[in-house]
Amino acid sequence: MKITEIETFAVGAGWKNWLFARVHTDKGVHGIGEGTLNGFIKTTEAGVHELKHHSDWRDVRHGRPVLRAGRRWRSQHLPA
């Protein structure tokens, strides 16, 4: 599965700005996520677009499928 497009949407809510991302894949799977960093919406948005070339669903650091990232985090940070 390859990511074919990433769209970002900066939304102002008065007291806080939010950054949402819509991700599309070549298999027709899509999803929406939120990546807000208070006060740095444009910076965060630029970072999302800058990293598009890593969009092959692999964890850049470990070469493992991203879908297993939660399992790896739990194994590293929670007691056995």
N, C-alpha and C positions, 0 to 999 in steps of 0.2 A: 504494500500500500504506500503510495506516495502522496504527499501534500501537493496539491496543484495551485492553491491560492490561499492567501491569508488576508482577510479584510479587517481593518481596525476602525473602531467607532469611539470617538471621545465624546462623552456626554457630561454636560454640566448640570449639577443638581443644586445649584445655589451655594450650599455650604461645603460641597465636595465635588470634585470631578472624578469621573469613572472612565476606565478604558476597557472596552469589550473587544474581543477578537472572534471572528467567524472563520473557521478553518474548513476547507473543502479538500476532498481526496479524489484520486482517480477511480476509486471503487464506489463512489457515490456516498460515502460516509461523510458526515459533516458534524461540526459541533461548535458550541459557543463557550467562550471562557472569559474570565475577568482578570485583568492584570494591573490593578491600580497601585500606583506609588504616589502618595499624596504630594502635590506640588510639582510633580515631574511627569505629567501626562505626555507631553510632546517627546520627552526623552525616552520614556517607556515605549511609546509608539514607534519611535525611530529604532529602538533596540529590537523590537519584534520584527520589523521589516528587514533590519540588518542581518538577522539570523535565519532568514528564509532559506538560505543555501544549505542549512543543516536539517532540512525538512524531509528526511527519509525515514522518520519514525525510529531512529536509533539514538540512544543516549550518546552524546558526543564524547563524554569522558570514558565510558565503559564499553561502548559498542554493543550494548544490550538493547532489546526492544524497550521503548519508552513505557509501554503498557505494564511492564514489570517494575517500574520505578517505585511505586508505592510499597511493593513487597520488599524491595531492597532497603528503602528508608526504614520500614518497620524493623527489619533485621538488624540495622545499624543503631537504631535509637531507642528501641523498646526492649525490656528484659525478655529473655528467652522463655 
